[in-house]
Structures are given as C-alpha cells and as structure tokens.
C-alpha cells in the first residue's frame, strides 16, 4: 500500500514508518522538520533496510499535499503533523490552531481533491479533559482543558462531520495516552527541541547529566505515593497499533475513536525509580507545587483496541526505560 505520513520524521511518525516499511508498504514522509532532524531518514533506512521517500513541506500547504498525494498514488494517510506541547499552546494558541486545525483542513482539502478517503488520525487522550471516572473508555465525555487539547478535539469533530457528509470516508482517531521509549536499536527515539515538556525525556536528560534535576509537581495527590499517575505506552507498541488500525480501516467506513494505552498507571516517582534502575544513574528530583490543570490520575481502558484491532500493548515499564536510555546515551551529548 502507498501510505503518506504527515509529520513522518517526528517521534511517533518515524517509529510507525519503520513498522510499515518492514511490512512491505511504500512509505512517503511529509514533514517541515520544525521539530525533527533530517538525519532521521538515514536512521529509518538503517533499521528497516529501505529508504522511505521524503518530502520537506508544510502541512498548511494544500497544493504541496495535493501534489504529493497525486505523484505517489497515495491510498491512505496517517496524520501525525501537529504541535504538541500543552504549555506552549497556552502561550501561542494561534500557532497551534493555525498548524493543527488549519493544517488538517489543508490535508482534508487535498484528500478530497485526489479522491482519497482513508485516514488514520494521531489523536490524544487530552480530549477527555478532567477524568469523570477511571479507566477512561471511548464513551467518556469529551472536554479539553488547554489549547492543544482543544485543537485535537476540534479536529475529531471535523472528522466526524466529514464522515457524516460522505459515507465513503474511513477514519480512525487513535487516542494516545503517554508515548515513551525508543526503537530497540537506539537509533531513533524522542529528541525534543529545547527543554523537554514530557516526563520521560526530561528524566533521561537528568540521568545523562544534561539537566540538573527533575521537578515533581505535587506529592499530595490521592495516589499511592502522592504523585501524579499516568498511562505510559511504549512507542513501538503504539506503532504496531497504527499498523493494526491501517488493516482494520479497510472494512470499516465511518469515523471511529479507539484508545491506545496499556490500562496500567505509573506514578512520577515510580518512573524515576524505574529509570534510575535501567540507566544505573541517579535521577535527582525536588518536590514543587502542583501545576494548574494537572489531574491526580489518568489511564486507559484499552478493551476496544483489543476487540476491534486485535491489538494490545506488549512492552512494560522496564522496556520503556531501557530503550529510552539506550537512545539517549548513544548520542554524543548523552555520554557524559
């Protein structure tokens, strides 16, 4: 199958690209490199043994997207291109709406122009907002609490409207929980530009000596150790979930939402302890005040993914930490 991955050079897109290439698909990566590196292309090739096609262009350009879809005879799109930092979205909401929502509109225009009606969307558990019950299933009410989450929710609403307007569309919104880890080779992984916004890459840089210490925001939550609990999923499990969704989508018209999570929550201090064990490094931390908008616990009910896709997460916390450390410590700046 000819598949286009928007944002395909990024953290999740690059791992999905590897899985798709190894399965024999023709993969085209479309990315503006605003939060990724051109070196990733060679690393993907080194792992998969096949070099994907790469197009450097912006998701907001409907013309560039249309040209790419036509030239490569694309059959399905996997849409990863999006800005994703919650804090940054509160500071620059216009950028987030322009890129995430506006970029998706451009993509849908290009797909409509070229007659492509198959889409896997990179969604997020942020669309659930403050949990009303746990674990979170797909029937949980939707209510985003920050601009980033609202862009994801608005895109889902657009896709449902689009599906309702044309029965030929086949769309699945995969609601990720907290992707972490790296490919087992250590060649690709999460490498955010600047100071990391997510817990695992921040812990990794503390262990590597690149950052002084971790701030743990709150230790008085109603959880076993007082720190926030989240559902962390290995990025390779996530990539395999996309492969399963791609095959499932063929026979399922309409717009569908499916959680990709493990159903297991880990606290911040459990993550610190596990990473210290995997890296054999100290991870200094300090307790800081709670952050506005943070919740005590958030984890998935993954039963629908098992029932519909035949998929469930296979890798545990030790794998997540060990693969992250292998990726971080293999970089020159991580060897100190």
Secondary structure, DSSP 8 states (H G I E B T S, - for coil): -EEEEETTTSHHHHHHHHHHHHTT-EEEEEE--SSS-THHHHHHHHHHSS--EEEE--TT-HHHHHHHHHHTT--EEEE------HHHHHH-HHHHIIIIIIHHHHHHHHHHHHT--EEEEEEEGGGG-S-SSSSB-TTS-----SHHHHHHHHHHHHHHHHHHH-TT-EEEEEEE-EEE---TTSSS----SSS-SSHHHHHHHHHTTSSS-EEEE-S-SSSTTSS-EEEEEEHHHHHHHHHHHHHHHTT--EEEEEEE--S-EEEHHHHHHHHHHHHTS---EEEE---TT--SEE-B--HHIIIII-------HHHHHHHHHHHHHHSGGG--
